[in-house]
Amino acid sequence: MEIAVFQFSMFGINTYVVFDPESKKCAIIDPGMSNPYEEKAIDNFIAKKALTLTNIINTHLHIDHVVGVAYLKGKYNVPVMAHEGDEFLGERLSDQARMFGLAMNLDSVKISQYLKDGDIIKIGDGVLNVIGVPGHSKGSVALYDPNGGFLISGDALFKSSIGRTDLPGGNYSELIDNIKTKLLSLPENTVVYPGHGPSTTIGDEKKRNPFLT
């Protein structure tokens, strides 16, 4: 599969469009669009590539990763996939906004299909393997394309860093253990696309990430 990255909103969130170039089916992962300009950027990309959106997938349900869900759900009428462990976060988006000092009233995110560790999401002829990596939040997952050789890590693993664990549902030791056992065991040439910031590789993080060495 192929992957396109968009950087959106005041949080600098990485939103990903993963698509199968043969079937033209695609999924949008962590939609962070927060204004009409950003919404149009996604719509234009889908139209330009003649893609059909089949899924909205969330690595977790913190506000910066879901602020664009309502727009996509309303326009494309596709299911929202996320882990049940983060359902309480999706129900409290306005509370999350206030926590960050934002005057936003947001509709709650309703999960259409629960994800769990070991699930396989089909996108056309491509697949994403769901890897449970709780620690940043209770329901954090990463998404691995074994054929494309890439991992979408959400806010679990960043270039030379890891996700914060001081938010509700966070657990530092759990996050470190899950990264080491479930993510660093992937091939070292796996490209890691995180929720914020630049991409990296599993090999680089094994060698250079100060939280994991």
Number of C-alpha atoms within 10 A of each C-alpha: 21 13 16 12 14 16 18 23 16 10 12 14 23 26 28 23 20 21 27 20 16 10 13 16 22 25 23 23 27 28 29 26 29 17 13 9 11 18 17 12 14 19 14 12 13 18 11 9 11 12 18 17 21 19 24 25 25 28 30 31 28 23 22 25 26 25 23 21 24 18 16 21 15 9 9 13 14 15 17 22 20 26 24 19 18 23 19 17 23 22 17 17 23 18 16 18 18 12 10 9 9 11 10 12 11 17 14 18 22 16 21 13 14 14 24 18 16 11 14 17 19 16 20 18 13 22 19 23 19 22 23 23 28 27 28 28 27 24 26 31 28 28 26 24 21 16 10 15 15 24 26 26 25 28 26 28 28 22 19 15 15 20 21 16 18 12 11 14 17 19 17 15 10 15 23 21 15 17 21 14 11 14 24 17 12 18 14 15 13 21 20 27 27 25 26 20 13 11 15 20 20 22 18 16 21 18 11 13 17 11 11 16 9
